């Protein structure tokens, strides 16, 4: 029973993280590029 509850909690957490990442991506945010090439050296060629 405890394993099932932990599985549900883990699945919920993963779902919320993925949902948050998708919402950020749709709004133009990204984990890889913050749009501040001054700090990353411009390796991503953000324009």
PyMOL Python script that loads the backbone (N, CA, C, O; Angstrom):
from pymol import cmd

cmd.read_pdbstr("""\
ATOM      1  N   UNK A   1       0.819  -1.193   0.000  1.00  0.00           N
ATOM      2  CA  UNK A   1       0.000   0.000   0.000  1.00  0.00           C
ATOM      3  C   UNK A   1       0.863   1.257   0.000  1.00  0.00           C
ATOM      4  O   UNK A   1       0.574   2.214  -0.719  1.00  0.00           O
ATOM      5  N   UNK A   2       1.925   1.254   0.809  1.00  0.00           N
ATOM      6  CA  UNK A   2       2.819   2.401   0.894  1.00  0.00           C
ATOM      7  C   UNK A   2       3.531   2.660  -0.431  1.00  0.00           C
ATOM      8  O   UNK A   2       3.738   3.806  -0.828  1.00  0.00           O
ATOM      9  N   UNK A   3       3.902   1.575  -1.105  1.00  0.00           N
ATOM     10  CA  UNK A   3       4.564   1.707  -2.404  1.00  0.00           C
ATOM     11  C   UNK A   3       3.639   2.374  -3.412  1.00  0.00           C
ATOM     12  O   UNK A   3       4.082   3.195  -4.215  1.00  0.00           O
ATOM     13  N   UNK A   4       2.387   2.034  -3.373  1.00  0.00           N
ATOM     14  CA  UNK A   4       1.404   2.617  -4.287  1.00  0.00           C
ATOM     15  C   UNK A   4       1.246   4.124  -4.049  1.00  0.00           C
ATOM     16  O   UNK A   4       1.156   4.902  -4.999  1.00  0.00           O
ATOM     17  N   UNK A   5       1.215   4.522  -2.790  1.00  0.00           N
ATOM     18  CA  UNK A   5       1.082   5.943  -2.448  1.00  0.00           C
ATOM     19  C   UNK A   5       2.314   6.720  -2.903  1.00  0.00           C
ATOM     20  O   UNK A   5       2.193   7.817  -3.449  1.00  0.00           O
ATOM     21  N   UNK A   6       3.501   6.151  -2.677  1.00  0.00           N
ATOM     22  CA  UNK A   6       4.736   6.801  -3.129  1.00  0.00           C
ATOM     23  C   UNK A   6       4.749   6.909  -4.646  1.00  0.00           C
ATOM     24  O   UNK A   6       5.177   7.929  -5.187  1.00  0.00           O
ATOM     25  N   UNK A   7       4.294   5.889  -5.330  1.00  0.00           N
ATOM     26  CA  UNK A   7       4.224   5.910  -6.795  1.00  0.00           C
ATOM     27  C   UNK A   7       3.293   7.015  -7.285  1.00  0.00           C
ATOM     28  O   UNK A   7       3.621   7.714  -8.244  1.00  0.00           O
ATOM     29  N   UNK A   8       2.161   7.183  -6.656  1.00  0.00           N
ATOM     30  CA  UNK A   8       1.214   8.235  -7.029  1.00  0.00           C
ATOM     31  C   UNK A   8       1.825   9.612  -6.775  1.00  0.00           C
ATOM     32  O   UNK A   8       1.692  10.505  -7.612  1.00  0.00           O
ATOM     33  N   UNK A   9       2.485   9.797  -5.646  1.00  0.00           N
ATOM     34  CA  UNK A   9       3.117  11.079  -5.338  1.00  0.00           C
ATOM     35  C   UNK A   9       4.233  11.403  -6.332  1.00  0.00           C
ATOM     36  O   UNK A   9       4.365  12.544  -6.775  1.00  0.00           O
ATOM     37  N   UNK A  10       5.024  10.408  -6.674  1.00  0.00           N
ATOM     38  CA  UNK A  10       6.110  10.599  -7.630  1.00  0.00           C
ATOM     39  C   UNK A  10       5.564  10.934  -9.019  1.00  0.00           C
ATOM     40  O   UNK A  10       6.081  11.831  -9.685  1.00  0.00           O
ATOM     41  N   UNK A  11       4.548  10.239  -9.451  1.00  0.00           N
ATOM     42  CA  UNK A  11       3.937  10.509 -10.750  1.00  0.00           C
ATOM     43  C   UNK A  11       3.331  11.908 -10.787  1.00  0.00           C
ATOM     44  O   UNK A  11       3.412  12.591 -11.808  1.00  0.00           O
ATOM     45  N   UNK A  12       2.730  12.335  -9.694  1.00  0.00           N
ATOM     46  CA  UNK A  12       2.163  13.679  -9.614  1.00  0.00           C
ATOM     47  C   UNK A  12       3.254  14.738  -9.703  1.00  0.00           C
ATOM     48  O   UNK A  12       3.102  15.734 -10.411  1.00  0.00           O
ATOM     49  N   UNK A  13       4.346  14.525  -8.989  1.00  0.00           N
ATOM     50  CA  UNK A  13       5.455  15.480  -9.015  1.00  0.00           C
ATOM     51  C   UNK A  13       6.060  15.580 -10.411  1.00  0.00           C
ATOM     52  O   UNK A  13       6.337  16.680 -10.887  1.00  0.00           O
ATOM     53  N   UNK A  14       6.264  14.460 -11.060  1.00  0.00           N
ATOM     54  CA  UNK A  14       6.828  14.457 -12.414  1.00  0.00           C
ATOM     55  C   UNK A  14       5.882  15.154 -13.379  1.00  0.00           C
ATOM     56  O   UNK A  14       6.329  15.919 -14.234  1.00  0.00           O
ATOM     57  N   UNK A  15       4.593  14.906 -13.258  1.00  0.00           N
ATOM     58  CA  UNK A  15       3.608  15.553 -14.116  1.00  0.00           C
ATOM     59  C   UNK A  15       3.631  17.066 -13.936  1.00  0.00           C
ATOM     60  O   UNK A  15       3.569  17.807 -14.917  1.00  0.00           O
ATOM     61  N   UNK A  16       3.719  17.526 -12.705  1.00  0.00           N
ATOM     62  CA  UNK A  16       3.761  18.968 -12.446  1.00  0.00           C
ATOM     63  C   UNK A  16       5.030  19.607 -12.991  1.00  0.00           C
ATOM     64  O   UNK A  16       4.981  20.725 -13.504  1.00  0.00           O
ATOM     65  N   UNK A  17       6.157  18.926 -12.891  1.00  0.00           N
ATOM     66  CA  UNK A  17       7.412  19.452 -13.418  1.00  0.00           C
ATOM     67  C   UNK A  17       7.345  19.556 -14.938  1.00  0.00           C
ATOM     68  O   UNK A  17       7.740  20.575 -15.506  1.00  0.00           O
ATOM     69  N   UNK A  18       6.856  18.526 -15.594  1.00  0.00           N
ATOM     70  CA  UNK A  18       6.750  18.547 -17.058  1.00  0.00           C
ATOM     71  C   UNK A  18       5.775  19.630 -17.497  1.00  0.00           C
ATOM     72  O   UNK A  18       6.031  20.337 -18.472  1.00  0.00           O
ATOM     73  N   UNK A  19       4.673  19.765 -16.794  1.00  0.00           N
ATOM     74  CA  UNK A  19       3.686  20.802 -17.133  1.00  0.00           C
ATOM     75  C   UNK A  19       4.301  22.196 -17.003  1.00  0.00           C
ATOM     76  O   UNK A  19       4.082  23.058 -17.855  1.00  0.00           O
ATOM     77  N   UNK A  20       5.063  22.411 -15.945  1.00  0.00           N
ATOM     78  CA  UNK A  20       5.723  23.693 -15.732  1.00  0.00           C
ATOM     79  C   UNK A  20       6.731  23.981 -16.848  1.00  0.00           C
ATOM     80  O   UNK A  20       6.814  25.107 -17.337  1.00  0.00           O
ATOM     81  N   UNK A  21       7.494  22.964 -17.248  1.00  0.00           N
ATOM     82  CA  UNK A  21       8.476  23.133 -18.319  1.00  0.00           C
ATOM     83  C   UNK A  21       7.793  23.460 -19.649  1.00  0.00           C
ATOM     84  O   UNK A  21       8.284  24.292 -20.412  1.00  0.00           O
ATOM     85  N   UNK A  22       6.676  22.817 -19.922  1.00  0.00           N
ATOM     86  CA  UNK A  22       5.950  23.090 -21.163  1.00  0.00           C
ATOM     87  C   UNK A  22       5.371  24.507 -21.162  1.00  0.00           C
ATOM     88  O   UNK A  22       5.416  25.198 -22.180  1.00  0.00           O
ATOM     89  N   UNK A  23       4.833  24.933 -20.032  1.00  0.00           N
ATOM     90  CA  UNK A  23       4.302  26.300 -19.939  1.00  0.00           C
ATOM     91  C   UNK A  23       5.411  27.329 -20.116  1.00  0.00           C
ATOM     92  O   UNK A  23       5.216  28.345 -20.784  1.00  0.00           O
ATOM     93  N   UNK A  24       6.578  27.071 -19.517  1.00  0.00           N
ATOM     94  CA  UNK A  24       7.712  27.982 -19.676  1.00  0.00           C
ATOM     95  C   UNK A  24       8.160  28.039 -21.133  1.00  0.00           C
ATOM     96  O   UNK A  24       8.474  29.110 -21.652  1.00  0.00           O
ATOM     97  N   UNK A  25       8.187  26.905 -21.775  1.00  0.00           N
ATOM     98  CA  UNK A  25       8.616  26.865 -23.178  1.00  0.00           C
ATOM     99  C   UNK A  25       7.642  27.639 -24.066  1.00  0.00           C
ATOM    100  O   UNK A  25       8.064  28.362 -24.969  1.00  0.00           O
ATOM    101  N   UNK A  26       6.358  27.491 -23.814  1.00  0.00           N
ATOM    102  CA  UNK A  26       5.346  28.206 -24.607  1.00  0.00           C
ATOM    103  C   UNK A  26       5.434  29.714 -24.403  1.00  0.00           C
ATOM    104  O   UNK A  26       5.100  30.484 -25.303  1.00  0.00           O
ATOM    105  N   UNK A  27       5.885  30.138 -23.215  1.00  0.00           N
ATOM    106  CA  UNK A  27       5.982  31.567 -22.937  1.00  0.00           C
ATOM    107  C   UNK A  27       7.337  32.141 -23.345  1.00  0.00           C
ATOM    108  O   UNK A  27       7.614  33.314 -23.097  1.00  0.00           O
ATOM    109  N   UNK A  28       8.181  31.319 -23.968  1.00  0.00           N
ATOM    110  CA  UNK A  28       9.458  31.794 -24.484  1.00  0.00           C
ATOM    111  C   UNK A  28      10.631  31.589 -23.554  1.00  0.00           C
ATOM    112  O   UNK A  28      11.753  31.972 -23.887  1.00  0.00           O
ATOM    113  N   UNK A  29      10.404  31.000 -22.406  1.00  0.00           N
ATOM    114  CA  UNK A  29      11.505  30.726 -21.477  1.00  0.00           C
ATOM    115  C   UNK A  29      12.119  29.381 -21.834  1.00  0.00           C
ATOM    116  O   UNK A  29      11.471  28.540 -22.459  1.00  0.00           O
ATOM    117  N   UNK A  30      13.364  29.184 -21.437  1.00  0.00           N
ATOM    118  CA  UNK A  30      14.030  27.937 -21.744  1.00  0.00           C
ATOM    119  C   UNK A  30      15.068  27.636 -20.687  1.00  0.00           C
ATOM    120  O   UNK A  30      15.643  28.556 -20.105  1.00  0.00           O
ATOM    121  N   UNK A  31      15.318  26.370 -20.428  1.00  0.00           N
ATOM    122  CA  UNK A  31      16.370  25.985 -19.499  1.00  0.00           C
ATOM    123  C   UNK A  31      17.744  26.196 -20.116  1.00  0.00           C
ATOM    124  O   UNK A  31      18.702  26.503 -19.407  1.00  0.00           O
ATOM    125  N   UNK A  32      17.850  26.036 -21.423  1.00  0.00           N
ATOM    126  CA  UNK A  32      19.127  26.128 -22.092  1.00  0.00           C
ATOM    127  C   UNK A  32      19.544  27.565 -22.364  1.00  0.00           C
ATOM    128  O   UNK A  32      20.735  27.876 -22.326  1.00  0.00           O
ATOM    129  N   UNK A  33      18.596  28.441 -22.635  1.00  0.00           N
ATOM    130  CA  UNK A  33      18.946  29.799 -23.031  1.00  0.00           C
ATOM    131  C   UNK A  33      18.082  30.802 -22.283  1.00  0.00           C
ATOM    132  O   UNK A  33      16.859  30.809 -22.417  1.00  0.00           O
ATOM    133  N   UNK A  34      18.725  31.636 -21.505  1.00  0.00           N
ATOM    134  CA  UNK A  34      18.010  32.680 -20.792  1.00  0.00           C
ATOM    135  C   UNK A  34      17.934  33.969 -21.587  1.00  0.00           C
ATOM    136  O   UNK A  34      17.317  34.937 -21.143  1.00  0.00           O
ATOM    137  N   UNK A  35      18.566  33.993 -22.779  1.00  0.00           N
ATOM    138  CA  UNK A  35      18.540  35.178 -23.619  1.00  0.00           C
ATOM    139  C   UNK A  35      19.577  36.219 -23.220  1.00  0.00           C
ATOM    140  O   UNK A  35      19.579  37.322 -23.767  1.00  0.00           O
ATOM    141  N   UNK A  36      20.454  35.895 -22.285  1.00  0.00           N
ATOM    142  CA  UNK A  36      21.474  36.828 -21.831  1.00  0.00           C
ATOM    143  C   UNK A  36      22.842  36.313 -22.273  1.00  0.00           C
ATOM    144  O   UNK A  36      23.564  35.687 -21.497  1.00  0.00           O
ATOM    145  N   UNK A  37      23.186  36.587 -23.534  1.00  0.00           N
ATOM    146  CA  UNK A  37      24.416  36.051 -24.128  1.00  0.00           C
ATOM    147  C   UNK A  37      25.674  36.625 -23.486  1.00  0.00           C
ATOM    148  O   UNK A  37      26.755  36.053 -23.623  1.00  0.00           O
ATOM    149  N   UNK A  38      25.546  37.736 -22.795  1.00  0.00           N
ATOM    150  CA  UNK A  38      26.695  38.331 -22.119  1.00  0.00           C
ATOM    151  C   UNK A  38      27.257  37.365 -21.067  1.00  0.00           C
ATOM    152  O   UNK A  38      28.466  37.327 -20.839  1.00  0.00           O
ATOM    153  N   UNK A  39      26.382  36.591 -20.435  1.00  0.00           N
ATOM    154  CA  UNK A  39      26.819  35.698 -19.370  1.00  0.00           C
ATOM    155  C   UNK A  39      27.195  34.301 -19.856  1.00  0.00           C
ATOM    156  O   UNK A  39      27.965  33.604 -19.194  1.00  0.00           O
ATOM    157  N   UNK A  40      26.663  33.887 -20.998  1.00  0.00           N
ATOM    158  CA  UNK A  40      26.948  32.507 -21.448  1.00  0.00           C
ATOM    159  C   UNK A  40      27.952  32.483 -22.587  1.00  0.00           C
ATOM    160  O   UNK A  40      28.353  31.399 -23.011  1.00  0.00           O
ATOM    161  N   UNK A  41      28.364  33.602 -23.088  1.00  0.00           N
ATOM    162  CA  UNK A  41      29.340  33.627 -24.175  1.00  0.00           C
ATOM    163  C   UNK A  41      28.725  33.565 -25.551  1.00  0.00           C
ATOM    164  O   UNK A  41      29.446  33.571 -26.548  1.00  0.00           O
ATOM    165  N   UNK A  42      27.422  33.505 -25.628  1.00  0.00           N
ATOM    166  CA  UNK A  42      26.730  33.504 -26.920  1.00  0.00           C
ATOM    167  C   UNK A  42      26.844  32.212 -27.695  1.00  0.00           C
ATOM    168  O   UNK A  42      26.687  32.220 -28.916  1.00  0.00           O
ATOM    169  N   UNK A  43      27.114  31.090 -27.022  1.00  0.00           N
ATOM    170  CA  UNK A  43      27.283  29.811 -27.713  1.00  0.00           C
ATOM    171  C   UNK A  43      25.994  29.331 -28.375  1.00  0.00           C
ATOM    172  O   UNK A  43      26.047  28.503 -29.284  1.00  0.00           O
ATOM    173  N   UNK A  44      24.856  29.826 -27.945  1.00  0.00           N
ATOM    174  CA  UNK A  44      23.592  29.354 -28.514  1.00  0.00           C
ATOM    175  C   UNK A  44      23.139  30.237 -29.667  1.00  0.00           C
ATOM    176  O   UNK A  44      22.139  29.933 -30.317  1.00  0.00           O
ATOM    177  N   UNK A  45      23.844  31.308 -29.928  1.00  0.00           N
ATOM    178  CA  UNK A  45      23.522  32.236 -31.017  1.00  0.00           C
ATOM    179  C   UNK A  45      22.110  32.783 -30.875  1.00  0.00           C
ATOM    180  O   UNK A  45      21.384  32.893 -31.863  1.00  0.00           O
ATOM    181  N   UNK A  46      21.714  33.127 -29.648  1.00  0.00           N
ATOM    182  CA  UNK A  46      20.399  33.701 -29.383  1.00  0.00           C
ATOM    183  C   UNK A  46      20.292  35.049 -30.081  1.00  0.00           C
ATOM    184  O   UNK A  46      21.172  35.899 -29.943  1.00  0.00           O
ATOM    185  N   UNK A  47      19.239  35.236 -30.811  1.00  0.00           N
ATOM    186  CA  UNK A  47      19.061  36.490 -31.557  1.00  0.00           C
ATOM    187  C   UNK A  47      17.817  37.191 -31.077  1.00  0.00           C
ATOM    188  O   UNK A  47      17.484  38.266 -31.575  1.00  0.00           O
TER     189      UNK A  47
END
""", "prot")
cmd.dss("prot")
cmd.show_as("cartoon", "prot")
cmd.util.cbc("prot")
cmd.orient("prot")
